[in-house]
Structures are given as structure tokens and as C-alpha cells.
Amino acid sequence: MKNIGILIALIIVIGGGWWLYKGGATSGAEHAGDTLMKGDTSHSATDTPALAGNVVVGTWKSTEDAKFVRTISSDGTFTDTYVGQPDATVTGPWTTFTSENAPDGFTYPKEADVTYLQLGLGNDALYFKVTKATDTDLELVYLNRGGVLSFTRTQ
């Protein structure tokens, strides 16, 4: 039963992201000037991708489905929750990386000057390309299945 709840939550999030992506979502190239570190406007998404790890920490609510919340903690763990479905809660480790230090399980094309986010480990790991990371907004391209996930910071 727990797996069904997780699957339903992921389908909803991925479906919403795919719809947003097909509906004209902007690409990471259009966000080249977005600030990566809180309060530091001297770094952009194109010149210091590794800094995105500092700004992804927080609690993020999906812009497509307000019931989906992703919390990325400074202790190296994340928690995905879906309001009203406690069985859909997923937790695990997270990390950011670039093309220079990609983990062994990363089989996607590596782009220079891009930050990637890994949620989970091994065969269960989810991989995202960080296309926007600001004080208030987080945008991730879901590499495992495609689509764009957009979030706003709640904390």
C-alpha cells in the first residue's frame, strides 16, 4: 500500500511537470542570471553551478500541486510529502554535483556549468538538472523521465 501512495504522488508530480514543460516552461538557459546563493548576486547559474547546493536547502511547495512538498535539509537528507497521504512520504539522502564530480550511477549526458541534484541512492536514485535556484524559486528538470518541476520556498 505504501508503494502505491508513493507511485501516485510521483505520477501526479511528474504529470504536472510534464504538462508545464510541454506548456512552454522556460529552459535553464533563460535563467542564466538567477541568483544561486541567498543574498549573493555575484554568482549566476552559469558561472558557479556548485553553489546551487547551498540554496536548495529549504522547504519547497510544488507550483503545480500545492499538496506536494519537498524538504531538503542541511543535514543531507530530503523528505517528499503529499498532504493527506502519509503513506506517500519518501525520505533519503540528497547531494548536488556537477559534470566534474558526477556519481557512478549517473548515466545521463553531463553538461558543463550545470548543477545536478540526486535524491536517494543506487537504483532508486532520482536525478534532476537544477535550472533555477533562487531565494524563492526552485526549478528542476527530472532526468529520469523528463518534465520540469517548479517549486516556491515555504521556509
C-alpha positions in Angstrom: 0.0 0.0 0.0 2.9 2.4 0.8 4.4 1.9 -2.7 1.0 2.7 -4.3 0.8 6.0 -2.4 4.4 6.9 -3.4 3.7 5.9 -7.0 0.5 8.0 -7.1 2.4 11.1 -5.7 5.2 10.7 -8.2 2.8 10.3 -11.1 1.0 13.5 -10.1 4.2 15.4 -9.7 5.7 14.1 -12.9 2.4 14.6 -14.9 2.2 18.2 -13.6 5.8 18.8 -14.5 5.4 17.3 -18.0 2.3 19.5 -18.6 4.3 22.5 -17.5 7.2 21.5 -19.7 5.1 21.0 -22.7 3.1 24.2 -22.0 6.0 26.4 -22.6 8.2 26.2 -19.5 11.4 28.1 -19.9 14.8 26.4 -20.2 17.7 26.8 -17.9 19.5 28.9 -20.5 16.9 31.6 -19.9 17.7 31.7 -16.3 21.4 32.5 -16.6 21.2 35.5 -14.3 19.3 33.8 -11.5 21.0 34.1 -8.1 22.2 30.9 -6.6 23.3 31.9 -3.1 20.9 33.7 -0.8 21.7 37.4 -0.8 24.7 37.0 -3.1 24.0 38.4 -6.5 27.6 38.0 -7.7 27.1 34.3 -8.7 24.8 33.2 -11.5 23.6 29.8 -12.7 26.1 29.7 -15.5 29.3 30.7 -13.7 29.2 28.8 -10.4 26.9 25.8 -10.6 28.2 24.1 -7.5 26.7 26.9 -5.4 23.2 25.7 -6.1 23.6 23.1 -3.3 23.5 26.0 -0.7 20.3 27.4 -1.9 18.3 24.2 -2.5 18.2 23.7 1.3 14.7 24.5 2.5 11.0 23.5 2.3 9.6 23.8 -1.2 5.9 23.6 -2.4 5.1 22.5 -5.9 3.6 25.3 -8.1 1.6 22.6 -9.9 0.3 20.7 -7.0 0.2 22.5 -3.6 -0.2 19.2 -1.8 3.3 18.1 -2.8 6.1 19.4 -0.6 9.8 18.6 -0.9 12.0 19.4 2.1 15.8 19.4 1.5 17.6 19.6 4.8 21.1 20.9 5.6 21.9 17.5 7.2 22.0 15.8 3.8 18.5 14.3 3.9 15.3 15.1 1.9 11.7 14.3 2.6 8.9 14.3 0.0 5.4 14.5 1.4 2.0 14.6 -0.1 -0.6 16.3 2.2 -3.3 14.0 3.1 -1.4 10.8 2.2 1.1 9.9 4.9 1.9 6.7 3.1 3.3 8.7 0.2 6.2 10.1 2.3 9.6 9.4 0.9 12.9 10.2 2.7 16.6 9.7 1.9 19.9 11.3 1.3 20.5 14.1 -1.2 23.5 15.7 -2.9 24.4 18.1 -5.6 27.1 17.6 -8.1 28.5 18.9 -11.5 29.8 17.1 -14.5 33.3 17.0 -12.9 32.2 15.0 -9.9 29.2 13.0 -11.0 28.4 9.8 -9.1 29.0 6.4 -10.6 25.3 5.8 -11.2 24.7 9.0 -13.2 24.2 7.8 -16.8 22.8 11.0 -18.3 24.6 13.4 -20.6 26.8 15.7 -18.5 26.7 19.4 -19.3 29.4 21.9 -18.3 28.3 24.6 -15.9 25.3 22.7 -14.7 24.3 21.7 -11.2 22.6 18.3 -10.7 20.6 17.1 -7.8 20.5 13.5 -6.7 17.7 12.3 -4.4 18.2 8.8 -2.9 20.8 6.2 -3.7 21.5 3.3 -6.0 18.8 2.1 -8.4 16.2 4.2 -6.5 18.1 7.5 -7.1 16.3 10.3 -8.8 18.3 12.8 -10.8 17.5 16.4 -11.6 19.1 19.2 -13.5 18.9 22.5 -11.5 17.7 25.1 -14.0 16.7 27.8 -11.4 17.6 28.2 -7.8 16.8 31.5 -6.1 15.7 32.6 -2.6 12.1 31.9 -3.6 12.0 29.6 -6.6 13.4 26.2 -7.5 13.1 24.6 -10.9 14.3 21.1 -11.6 14.3 19.1 -14.9 13.5 15.5 -14.0 16.2 13.5 -15.9 14.8 10.0 -15.1 11.5 10.6 -17.0 11.5 14.1 -18.3 9.5 17.1 -17.3 10.0 20.2 -15.3 9.2 20.5 -11.6 8.7 24.1 -10.2 8.6 25.0 -6.5 8.3 28.0 -4.3 10.0 28.3 -1.0 7.8 27.9 2.1 10.6 28.1 4.7 
